[in-house]
């Protein structure tokens, strides 16, 4: 159960992380934040990133085998990276319609799947 809870928290954390890192670009495209100073953009992103940390830190604590969770530190990191790229791909395709997947993106995802396989061996 800790494993599923950890992965759920990682998914939530990565949604907020992706919005914090790239959401301001969408706001700029929509002409909402074009007049904001850079420090305003940074502060806006930090507020969103706070929600990410509120999920990421507990996910790592709950999921880490040293705290009774099912995952080693290396496994947690690989899971987080895979979740991060999947969430980014979905959000990028939803928010930034001009972005599309190409064969090399799919090849990279295949490599990530292989990384997950090997990290759990």
C-alpha positions as CSV (number, residue, x, y, z in Angstrom):
1,X,0.0,0.0,0.0
2,X,2.9,2.4,0.8
3,X,4.1,1.8,-2.8
4,X,0.9,2.9,-4.4
5,X,0.6,5.9,-2.0
6,X,4.1,6.9,-2.8
7,X,3.5,6.8,-6.6
8,X,0.2,8.7,-6.2
9,X,2.0,11.4,-4.2
10,X,4.8,11.5,-6.9
11,X,2.2,12.0,-9.6
12,X,0.6,14.9,-7.7
13,X,4.0,16.4,-7.0
14,X,5.0,16.2,-10.6
15,X,1.8,17.9,-11.8
16,X,2.6,20.9,-9.5
17,X,6.3,20.8,-10.5
18,X,5.5,20.9,-14.2
19,X,3.0,23.7,-13.7
20,X,5.6,25.6,-11.6
21,X,8.3,25.2,-14.2
22,X,6.3,25.6,-17.4
23,X,2.9,27.1,-16.5
24,X,4.3,30.6,-16.6
25,X,5.1,30.1,-20.3
26,X,1.4,29.3,-21.0
27,X,0.4,32.4,-19.0
28,X,2.8,34.4,-21.2
29,X,1.3,32.9,-24.4
30,X,-2.2,33.9,-23.1
31,X,-0.9,37.4,-22.5
32,X,-1.7,37.2,-18.8
33,X,1.9,37.5,-17.4
34,X,3.6,39.5,-20.2
35,X,4.0,42.5,-18.0
36,X,5.1,40.7,-14.8
37,X,8.7,41.3,-13.7
38,X,10.9,38.2,-13.6
39,X,10.8,38.2,-9.7
40,X,7.0,38.0,-10.0
41,X,7.2,35.0,-12.2
42,X,9.7,33.4,-9.8
43,X,7.5,34.1,-6.8
44,X,4.4,32.7,-8.7
45,X,6.4,29.5,-9.5
46,X,7.6,29.1,-5.9
47,X,4.1,29.3,-4.6
48,X,3.1,26.4,-7.0
49,X,6.4,24.6,-6.2
50,X,5.5,24.6,-2.5
51,X,2.6,22.3,-3.2
52,X,5.0,20.1,-5.1
53,X,7.3,19.8,-2.1
54,X,4.4,19.1,0.2
55,X,3.8,15.9,-1.8
56,X,7.4,15.1,-3.0
57,X,9.0,15.0,0.5
58,X,6.3,12.7,2.1
59,X,6.4,10.5,-1.0
60,X,10.1,9.9,-0.5
61,X,9.8,9.4,3.2
62,X,6.9,7.0,2.9
63,X,8.3,5.1,0.0
64,X,12.0,4.8,1.2
65,X,12.8,1.3,2.5
66,X,14.8,2.9,5.4
67,X,11.5,4.2,6.7
68,X,9.6,1.0,6.1
69,X,8.6,1.7,2.5
70,X,9.1,-0.7,-0.4
71,X,11.7,1.3,-2.5
72,X,15.4,1.8,-2.4
73,X,16.7,5.3,-3.0
74,X,17.7,4.4,-6.6
75,X,14.3,3.0,-7.2
76,X,12.6,6.1,-5.9
77,X,14.7,8.3,-8.1
78,X,14.0,6.3,-11.3
79,X,10.2,6.1,-10.5
80,X,10.2,9.9,-9.9
81,X,12.0,10.5,-13.3
82,X,9.6,8.3,-15.2
83,X,6.5,9.9,-13.5
84,X,8.0,13.3,-14.2
85,X,8.4,12.7,-17.9
86,X,5.0,11.1,-18.3
87,X,3.3,14.0,-16.4
88,X,5.3,16.5,-18.4
89,X,4.4,14.9,-21.7
90,X,0.7,14.9,-20.9
91,X,0.6,18.5,-19.6
92,X,2.8,19.8,-22.5
93,X,0.4,18.2,-25.0
94,X,-2.6,19.6,-23.2
95,X,-1.3,23.1,-22.6
96,X,1.0,23.6,-25.5
97,X,-0.9,22.2,-28.5
98,X,2.0,22.7,-30.9
99,X,4.1,20.1,-29.2
100,X,3.8,16.6,-30.5
101,X,5.5,13.2,-29.9
102,X,8.0,11.9,-32.5
103,X,9.7,8.6,-32.9
104,X,12.7,9.7,-30.8
105,X,10.4,10.6,-27.9
106,X,8.9,7.1,-28.0
107,X,12.4,5.6,-28.1
108,X,13.4,7.7,-25.1
109,X,10.3,6.4,-23.2
110,X,11.3,2.8,-24.1
111,X,14.7,3.5,-22.6
112,X,13.0,4.7,-19.4
113,X,10.9,1.6,-19.2
114,X,14.1,-0.4,-19.6
115,X,15.7,1.7,-16.8
116,X,12.8,0.9,-14.5
117,X,13.2,-2.8,-15.4
118,X,16.9,-2.8,-14.6
119,X,16.6,-0.7,-11.4
120,X,14.3,-3.3,-10.0
121,X,16.6,-6.3,-10.9
